[in-house]
Every structure is written in structure tokens, then in C-alpha cells.
């Protein structure tokens, strides 16, 4: 539960929701009510490998970088994934972070 709360607090406000339409602010504002259900979803994903079809998919949105775009390079692509999946990946990233400095070289980034 503590890892999940930390992951939720790390998220930036006003980010676009995924296809489920639920954003991080929803979980933050309803934490007392939703935390156990959200923890069950995380445990199902991690322990049991249960990931719904909606969690497997994202919605690709192309946002114009400049006014009156005419070429594909004039757009920035953005993939909207569901917030629960974002929280799950943040928890995994937080677990891996202590070992990354010993595995990755300073020249490696993403």
C-alpha cells in the first residue's frame, strides 16, 4: 500500500487520462475509498499477470508542435495509457532504481 501511495504522489497533476477516462487526481481525491481496490488491481497485475485488454492498449494522439502543421514532423505523438498501468510501471521503476546506477552507464538514457 505504501508503494502505491508513493507512486500516486509522484504523478504530476493534470495529465491526460487513458481510455478508461480516469486520471491520477481521481485516485488522489478518493484515496480513502479506492486504495484497497487499486491495490487489488496492482496485485493482480504483478502477482497473477492479469492485465485487461484496456491495459494492453493505448490511444495514440498526434499534437501539433507549431501552428498550421503540414508535415508529420510538425506533430508530437503521445500515447495515452490508463492511470492504473502508469502507477504499476512507476512502482516497478521505483523498485529497480537502487540497482540502475550499477547496471547502466552514464551515457545510457531514455
C-alpha positions as CSV (number, residue, x, y, z in Angstrom):
1,X,0.0,0.0,0.0
2,X,2.9,2.4,0.8
3,X,4.5,1.8,-2.6
4,X,1.2,2.5,-4.3
5,X,0.7,5.8,-2.3
6,X,4.2,6.9,-3.1
7,X,3.6,6.2,-6.8
8,X,0.4,8.2,-6.8
9,X,2.1,11.1,-5.1
10,X,4.9,11.1,-7.7
11,X,2.5,11.6,-10.5
12,X,2.2,15.1,-12.0
13,X,-1.2,16.8,-11.9
14,X,-3.4,17.5,-15.0
15,X,-2.0,14.6,-17.1
16,X,-4.3,13.2,-19.7
17,X,-6.2,10.0,-18.7
18,X,-6.1,6.8,-20.7
19,X,-9.0,5.3,-22.5
20,X,-10.7,4.5,-19.2
21,X,-11.0,8.2,-18.6
22,X,-9.7,8.1,-15.1
23,X,-6.9,10.5,-14.2
24,X,-4.5,10.5,-11.3
25,X,-6.4,13.2,-9.5
26,X,-9.3,10.8,-9.2
27,X,-7.2,8.3,-7.2
28,X,-5.7,11.1,-5.1
29,X,-9.0,12.6,-4.2
30,X,-10.7,9.3,-3.5
31,X,-7.7,7.5,-1.9
32,X,-9.5,6.5,1.3
33,X,-12.2,4.8,-0.7
34,X,-10.3,3.4,-3.7
35,X,-6.9,2.4,-2.2
36,X,-7.9,-1.2,-1.5
37,X,-9.4,-1.8,-4.9
38,X,-6.5,-0.2,-6.6
39,X,-4.1,-2.3,-4.5
40,X,-6.0,-5.4,-5.6
41,X,-5.6,-4.4,-9.3
42,X,-1.9,-3.9,-8.8
43,X,-1.5,-7.2,-7.1
44,X,-3.5,-8.9,-9.9
45,X,-1.2,-7.3,-12.4
46,X,2.1,-8.1,-10.6
47,X,1.4,-11.5,-8.9
48,X,-1.0,-13.1,-11.3
49,X,-0.1,-11.4,-14.6
50,X,-3.8,-10.4,-15.0
51,X,-3.9,-7.4,-17.4
52,X,-7.1,-6.4,-19.1
53,X,-7.4,-5.7,-22.8
54,X,-7.8,-2.0,-21.9
55,X,-4.5,-2.0,-20.0
56,X,-2.7,-3.6,-23.0
57,X,-3.7,-0.7,-25.3
58,X,-3.0,3.0,-25.5
59,X,-4.6,5.7,-27.6
60,X,-2.2,7.5,-30.0
61,X,-2.7,11.2,-30.2
62,X,-0.8,13.5,-32.5
63,X,-0.4,17.0,-31.2
64,X,0.7,19.9,-33.4
65,X,4.1,21.3,-32.4
66,X,3.6,24.5,-34.4
67,X,0.7,26.4,-35.9
68,X,-0.6,25.2,-39.2
69,X,1.3,21.9,-39.3
70,X,1.8,20.4,-42.8
71,X,4.2,17.5,-42.3
72,X,4.4,14.6,-39.9
73,X,7.4,16.1,-38.3
74,X,5.2,19.0,-37.2
75,X,3.4,16.8,-34.8
76,X,4.4,15.2,-31.5
77,X,2.9,11.8,-30.9
78,X,1.6,11.0,-27.4
79,X,0.3,7.6,-26.2
80,X,-2.4,7.8,-23.6
81,X,-2.3,4.8,-21.3
82,X,-4.6,4.1,-18.3
83,X,-3.6,5.6,-15.0
84,X,-3.5,2.2,-13.2
85,X,-0.9,1.0,-15.7
86,X,1.1,4.2,-15.2
87,X,1.1,3.6,-11.4
88,X,2.1,0.0,-11.9
89,X,5.1,0.9,-14.0
90,X,6.1,3.6,-11.6
91,X,6.1,1.1,-8.7
92,X,8.3,-1.3,-10.8
93,X,10.6,1.6,-11.7
94,X,10.9,2.6,-8.0
95,X,11.9,-1.0,-7.1
96,X,14.6,-1.1,-9.8
97,X,16.0,2.4,-9.2
98,X,18.5,1.3,-6.5
99,X,20.3,-1.1,-8.9
100,X,20.2,1.1,-12.1
101,X,23.4,3.0,-11.3
102,X,25.3,-0.2,-11.2
103,X,23.8,-1.6,-14.4
104,X,23.5,1.4,-16.7
105,X,26.4,3.5,-17.9
106,X,26.2,7.3,-17.6
107,X,25.9,7.6,-21.4
108,X,22.8,5.4,-21.5
109,X,19.5,7.2,-21.2
110,X,15.9,7.1,-22.3
